[in-house]
Amino acid sequence: MGSTGTVLRELRGAQKSAKGVSLYSRYVNRPAGRVLAAGAYRARMTPNQVTLISALFTYVALASVALVEPSWTLAVLVYAALAVGFAFDSADGQLARLTGRGGPDGEWLDHVVDCGKLLLVHTAVLISFYRFGELPSDAWLLLPLGFQLAAVVTFCAGLLREHLGKAAASARGPSWAAAPAGPVSRVRAVALLPADYGVFCLVFLLLGAPGAFRAGYAVLAVVHTLFLAAFLAKWFRELKALRAG
């Protein structure tokens, strides 16, 4: 087993493409995940164990949002736990690529944890609104439900786009399946920031000021809904092009 520096260099060489990745994931979450993956490698952990650690940090944080009265202390603790959980979510895949121990079981577990996270984060906000929010109107209780719908549809539609796209490309032969990824666009990386889960987690730093949290959460809900509409149109066109090509 090499030194930590050697492991980090090997991890840097085993990164996924930066195309379609926001600046936060590229310059904050992936490097943090790389450090965690190096530590997990030296501790002889498996990628699935790292995935479960990610789930532990994330789900404990979300349970706290639902059960504990909002405060600035809670805001900092929840954000820290969500950020660490997201970094471990990056670390499991990096560790799998480094060790060659990835497989369909690990990918399945990772997606199950991610899907649960998307459902629970907005459910936790809904419960917090109901228990502690002192809302101007009961209509605010619909906001987390709408945000949850946008988040889950984006997640599921994106997975299906990837799966169906690979299947269609493979059916057309190696020249389609091995199409180049294309250049990385910094403008696109900046534009994707509002849709990045790591950026979304920042809103929980406002938990100590319920009105500010509601406003920030509402703005992100609108932004994510607009991104969903854009993504659905884009993915539909791409899949239609694969059928017609």
Buried (B, 14 or more C-beta within 10 A) or exposed (E): EEEEEEBBEBBEEBBEEBEBBBBBBBEBBBBBBBBBBBBBBEEEBBBBBBBBBBBBBBBBBBBBBBEBEBEEEBBBBBBBBBBBBBBBBBBBBBBBBBBEEBEEEBBEBBBEBBBBBBBBBBBBBBBBBBEBBEBEEEEBBEBBEBBBBBBBBBBEBBEEBEEBBEEBBEEEEEEBBEEEEEEEEEEBBEBBBBBBBBBBBBBBBBBBBBEEBBEBBBEBBBBBBEBBEEBBEEBEEEBEEBEEE
